[in-house]
């Protein structure tokens, strides 16, 4: 009897702990994989909004630029940027890709020209296969190809390139949909009025299961709504005055 009384508190604590473990097993997180650029620039700035709307849903974000097998690695959803022809059946197109020069407002630049370019540092994305993010092509199209900038900085991760632009280190070619949170907060501004739409590619939401559990469905629905807001906001920005 004395042993039972001594063990009573311990047994109660053990039962509470075991119940919490069972609850955790019954409520796995929504596991989302996304490229590093999408995660850092577009998804993470907005996750607080989802947490406020759905505090009962846990989210696990796995950032990676490699293509993964969703079922084998236990992933519920993937946010991917890829050619339209490579998208799995049943995927949801979130938005396309639009590009234009961006820089920190602190630089005080309104547009690229023969007068301003020699005073500017250009930020380069050094990854093959992204010609639309190549400054040579952009400058040549604007008849600025023969003019040398003050300097260049080169990056192999797009999120690092954009953070350098936010810090005022130079002008970047902005992937408008990804940098939209930074444009909305005034950390970046669009430079000039030209913009280009990249054809045949887009950002997609890929589901591992056609009939996902409720929390995965809620997260996917929220992603679709935020993507719609991104599309609408960009359309308004391109049609109206520059921010």
Secondary structure by P-SEA (a helix, b strand, c coil): caaaaaaaaaaaaaaaaaaaaaaaaacccbbbbbcaaaaaccccccaaaaaaacccbbbbbbbcccccccccccccccccccccccccccccccbbbbbbbbbbcccccccccccccccbbbbbbcccccccccaaaaaaaaccccccccbbbbbccaaaaaaaaaacccccccccccaaaaaaaccccccccbbbbbccbbbbbbbccccccaaaaaaaaaaaaaaaaaaaaaaaaaacccc
